[in-house]
Amino acid sequence: MYLKRNIDKELLNWKEEAERKPLLVRGARQVGKSSSIRKLGESFDSFLEVNFEEHKRVHSLFEGDLTPRVLCQNLSVMFDMDIIPGRTLLFFDEIQSCLPAISSLRFFYEKMPELHVVAAGSLLEFALAEIPSFGVGRIHFVYMYPLSFDEFLLGVGQVKLLEMKRKANAQNPLTVPIHEKLLELLKRFLIIGGMPEVVGKYVSKNDLRGCQRVLDDLISSIRIDFAKYKDKVPSSRIREVFESIVRQGGGKFIYKKASQNLNTIQIKEALKLLIMAGLVIPVTHTSANGIPLGAEVNPKMRKMLLMDTGIFQRILQLDISELLFGDEFSLVNKGGIAEQFIGLEMLKYASCYNQIELFYWHREALNSNAEVDYLIQKNNEIVPIEVKSGLKGSMNSMFLFLKEKNARYGCRLSLENFSEYKNISVYPLYALRNIMN
């Protein structure tokens, strides 16, 4: 089963570009990169997939001459398929396993631009770190993440509900039954997450227990992959830091809490590898005195998000029956999952052509601590965003930020329907995209 993705349209646009560069799809393991590229392949007359982990013999073709026409001739013979520019999509999968193949992409742009070439791989960031200048100006990058809530709604067939959600605002809020239906679907999405295999299981079988088993398999494969991150960093160290990120979810990452056996330098090294692998997303403190937001950051003050709420919840081993049928939505928010969900949604709704950074604001003062969960730049303005897992909650930090930074308005995401309070726009948790559009 193929689940429609927002990136499908961007891939088709790339196909039709007159001045096209080879495409490199980047993202964490099992977020759907290969599936989306295979879907794109259906729009071509022919499609050749070269998997560098599966087809070990093909590595030898890239050990010598990297001239595209020579490579295509050899690949045609090896796979018994004609490679015809303009009609064939050539897909290099798991390309991180063959560094010369990564280097060859620039030559396809320079010497054979009429051929559609796309590549993807797991743990690709580690390979790119070894050849950082391989494709400057010659390779087109796109970034993929797990499914967004909107993509989940498409997957479960809620097309009209999605359209209604996107059109809603404070002047035109959703009816109570529609709002409650979206909240229930959101609760399920927070539990199963956006990994394509898990969502596919839910769509095809409507089996939440089965989804939990798929999540267990994904978590096991993630932990096994730790051994591939870096030879000099023991996988046990990476795993210890990874588990600490889950335990510290929802707050500032404290290095001393990560391990009693590791020093700060060791923890930072493991954390850097987890970020490179796409498993962990940092949210960095900024003073927010102007744009760009990244101009006044404090890298010592960071929160860490896990790449997927389903994986996060499963590692915590929460009782899904209690989560699903309990009256309190706050049960789902253990570990600040509502805040994590919003941060991940920001990545998914941003342009796929840029790897955006996430920011928050925090002020420590005697008897006057304040924190705003996220800050975004919109129309040359800084917009503060607060996330609440319930219907109520103080907005003192929000009002303090608006006053101190002379910001025009802020946004609150909660279980409430669309509404407004003075200069605060209120959106349901499921409607982040309405803010970012």
Helices and strands as residue ranges (DSSP letters): H 7-16, E 23-26, H 33-41, E 46-51, G 56-62, H 68-79, E 88-93, G 95-97, H 99-111, E 116-120, H 124-130, E 140-143, H 149-155, H 159-167, H 176-192, H 196-205, H 208-225, G 226-228, H 235-247, H 255-258, H 264-276, E 280-286, G 293-296, E 297-306, H 309-316, H 320-325, G 329-333, H 337-349, E 358-363, E 370-378, E 381-387, H 396-405, E 410-414, E 419-421, E 424-428, G 429-431, H 432-436
